[in-house]
Amino acid sequence: MGLTTRLFRIPRPQTFLYLMSLRTGTELITLSLLLNKVSGIYGLLAILTGLHLSPLQLSMYIYSLVALVITVLLASHIRTQSPFHCLALACFYILDSFINAAYTAAFAITWFLVISQHHSDASGDEAPGPGGSTIDETSGFTSPQYNVSHVDVVVAPDPGVSPGDEAVTVGQPGFSTTASGPSLGHGVLQPESISSIITICALWAIRIYFVLVVMSYARLVLRQHLAATSRANTALHTGSKPTTMAENPFSPHLAEGRGWKGKLARIMVALGKSYWLGSEEGDEAWLNNAQSYRRREEALSSPVPGVVERERRRRSGTGPPPPMPPLQAGPFLRVATDGR
């Protein structure tokens, strides 16, 4: 494999955080996805309390409920290692990441516009952006009549009254008021926006790693299924260098490729055929380690074969005959002890 191909190929993690298997990591990632989508239920319940939601916020909560149902249906097949369901989970997680990125960008822009509005001369006007009014109401910002950074109290004598003094307050304009109206660039440059940008970038870096783990586990399941059922790609069994990509396990003439599931699976595989079916250096050792790990887990979870076989034969009556009762010494039985 060339250096250029290595640099631009999609990373394929073989473990989760170098501590757990890909299956365990996929289960934990799916659990976090379920907890994230449950928020859609509470978002819709907030409507009952009279909270006003923008169309963008309402669509996000409705999508969260749909995603919750899909995730529940697919999550149960992680342990069974079903090729179709694991592939569907990986593709759905990628699609969900793009949808979440779009919602995050929309709400982040609105958030920066709200911040810019409260640091501009247009403070107190209606908040701009999709869902801006709801964000403005729940963000905790105030809308003062004058936008100043601090107030100086100047004491001066009151003319005409000698014993009294008059206190005069002089407001100093805030240094961040550099825009006449809210703008995205002005909101991003505010001091409190830097922490928000850093947090969003850190969370999305973790999300990208989660996507790679789920994709790598789905690819592992496909490779194991190919190693067990594929008849075209003998490199998976002999260890020789493959010249072509592996056979599509969802081909129409195979059992996994029949019906609507097969059609949908072929579409998902076609979106990244080189990733799902292409061979890479080290795939054979990775596949052997995964298969040995799976056999070890199955051996630990299954009962001892000998005990099961003896119990089955005992119940069916096909076991060995019972041992003969011990012989009893009677009056007509003589045991020679002196060699005669």
N, C-alpha and C positions, 0 to 999 in steps of 0.2 A: 504494500500500500504506500502510495506516494506521500511526501510530507504535506503537500497541499490538501490532499484528501483527508489526512489526519487532523489538520487544523480546522477544517470546515465541516467535519462530520458531527452529527448530533451526539453529545456525550451519552454513554451507557453505563450508569452506575451499577455495580455488581452487589452492593450492600446498601443498607440504609444507615447513614451516619457512621459507617465503618463498625457498627455495633450489632446490627440486627439484619435479618434476611430481608429480601425485597418483599416477600409476602407479608411479613410483620409490618414493614414500613407502609405498604399499601393499605393495610387494615387501619393503621393509625391515621393516615392521611384521609381515608374515607370517613373515619369517625369525626375528624375535624371539619370535613365538608358537611356532614350531617348537622353538627352543632351550628355551623354557619347558616345553613338553610332553615333551621328551626326559627330563626329570627323573623322569617316572613310571616309566621303565624302571629307573633306578637305585634308585628307591624299592622296587620289587618285588624287585630283586636283593638288597636289604638283608634281606629275609626269610630268604634262604638263609644269612645269617651269624648267624641266631638272634635278630635284633632283633624285639622285640614291637611290633606295630602295633595301634592301636585301630581299631574299625570305621570311624570317620570318616577316619582317615588312609589306610586301605586303599581306601576308596571314592574318595578323591581321586586316588590313584595309578592306579586302574583307569580312572577318567574321563580322566586325562591320556593314557593310551594310546589310548583311543577318539578323543579330540580330535586326537591326533597323526596318526592315519590320515585323519580327515576333512580336516585342514589340508593334508596332502600331496596328497590328491586334488583339492582346490580351488586350490591355489597355482599349479599349472601352467597355469591358464587366465587368469591375470592379464594376461599379454602378449597372448594371443589375443583378449582383451576379449569373452569369451562372456557375454551378458546373464544367463543363468541362473546360471552358476557365480560370477560376480562378485556378483550379488545374494545367492546362497547364502553366499558368504564373508562378506559384510557382516552378514547376519542371524546367522550362526554366531558371528562375533566379538562381536556384542552379547550373545548368549546366554552365551557363555563369560565375558564380563565380569560378568554377573549371578551366574553360578555361582562364579567366583573371589571375588566380593564376599562371598558367603555363607560360603565356606571361610575367607576372611580374617577375617571377623567372628568366626567360631567359634573359630579358633585365637588371635585377639587376646584374646578374653575369657578363654580358658584361660591365656594368657601372663600377663595381669594378675592372675588369681587365684593363679597360682604365685608371682608377685612378692609379692602381698599375704600369702600364707601364710608366706613366709620373713621377713616383717617383722611378724609377729603372734605371739601367744602359742601358736598352733597349729603352729609350725615343727616339722618332723619327722614330721608326720602324712602320710597319703596325699594326693597332689596332687589337687585337685578339677578338674572340667571334662573335656570329651572330649579324650582324648589327653594328659591332664595328667601321667600317670606317665612317658610317654616324654619329654615336654618337661622334666620335672623331672630326669630322669636325664642328659639331654644339655645342659642349660643351664649346668652348671658350678656350681650353687649347692651349698653345704654345709649340713648340718643340725646345728648345734652344740647341746649340751645346754642352754646358757644363751645367750639372745639379748641381748648387750650391745654398746654402741657402742665403749667403750674400757675398759681395765683400769688401775687405780691400784695401785701397789705401796707398801705402808706398812711401814716397818721399826720394830719395837718390841722392847724388851729381853725376853729370855726369863726368866721368873721362876725363881729357884733357881740359875741358871747365869749368873754375872756376865760372863764374857768373851764369851758368845755372844749373837747377835741372832736374832730370828725375823721372817721376811718374810711379810706377810699381803697377799693380793691381794683387792682390792675392785672388783667389776664395777659399772659405771654403766649403768643401763638405756638402751637406744637411744631416741632421741627420736621415731623413726618407729613405734615400737610403740604404736599408738593403738587397735588393734582386737584383740579377743579371738579372732577367727577370720578367715579369708580372706574378702574381699568385693571386688566389682568396683570400687566407688568408692574403697576404700582402696588398691587396686593402681594405679589411674590416677593418684592423687595422689603416688605415689612419684617421687623425682627421676629415676630411670633410665627411667621410663615416658614422660616428655615427649619424649625423642629418638625413641622408637619411634612415638609418635603423629604427630610431624612427618614422619618418613620415610614412614609409610603414606599420609598425606595428599598428600605430594608425588608419590609413585608413582601414586596414583589420579588425580591431576590430569593426569599424562602419559597415563595409560590412557584417560581421557575424550577427550583430544585425538586419540589414535590411533583411537578409535571414530569420531569425526567425520570423520577423513581417509578411513578405509575406506568409510564410508557415502557420502561425497561422491564418491569414485571410482566406486562402484557406480552412483550416480545419473548420473554423467557417461556411463558406458557405456550405460545405458538411454536417455539423451537422444540419444546418437549413433545408437543402433539405431533409435530412433523417427524421427530425421531422415532415415534412409536407407530405412525401410520403411513408415512410417506413412502412411495415406491419409486418415485422418479429421481430424487436427489440422494444418491447412495453415499455422498460425502458425509452425511450426518451419521452414518453407521460405520464407514470404513476409515474415516479420518483423513482421506485424501483431499487435496485442495479442490474446491468446487469451481467449476467453470461457468456455471449459470446460477441464477437465483433459485431458491428452493421452490418446490411446488406449492401452489396456493392451496391451503387446506380447505378452502371454501369454494373449490371448483364445482361446477354443476354436477359432475359425475361422482362426486364424493358425498358421503352421508352428511357432513357438516355444511355442504353447500346447497342443500335442498330447501325449498320454501322461501318465505320472505326473509327469514333470518340469513339464509345464504346470500341472497341478493344484497341485503344491507351490509353484510360482512365483506362482500367483494368490493363494495363502494368504499368502505372504511380502509381496506387494505390498499386500494388503488390510490388513496390520498398520500400514502407514504410507503409505496411498495418496496423501495430499496431499503428502507429501515426495517420493515417487518419481515421481509423474506430474504434480504441480502445477507451474505455471510461475511463475517469479520474475523480477523486474527484473534485467537483466544476464545472463540465461541465454543469450540469443542470442549476445552477444559472447563469453561464456565458451565456448560450444559451437563457435563459429567458430575461436577460438584453439586449442582442443583438436584440432579436425579438421585445421587447417593444420599443427599440430605433428606429428600422426600421418602426414599425407601427406609431410612433410619427412623423417621417419624412414624411411618406406617407400621414398622416392626415393633416400635415401643407401644403403639396404641392398640395393636391386635393381640389376642391371647396366644398362649403357647400352642403351636400346632399339634404336638404330641398329645397333650391333655384333651384337646377337642376331638381328635381322632379316636382316642380310647373311649371317650364318653359316647361318641356316636355309635361305635361298634357295640358298646355295652347295651345301649337302648334298643338297637336293632336286633340284638341276639346273635350277631355274627362274630362275636369276640372269641378268644381262645377258651377251650373247655376249662371248667373249674378244676383246681388241683384235687387229686384223689385224697380221701381221708387217710390219716396215718394208720399203719398196720398195728394191730393189737396182738400181743403174744398170748396164744391160747394153749389149751392142753395138748393139741395135736401138732403144735409148732415147736420144732426143736432147732435151736440155733447152735451150730457147731462153733465152739470156741477153742477147741484143742487141736484143730486141724484134721480131725477124722470125719 
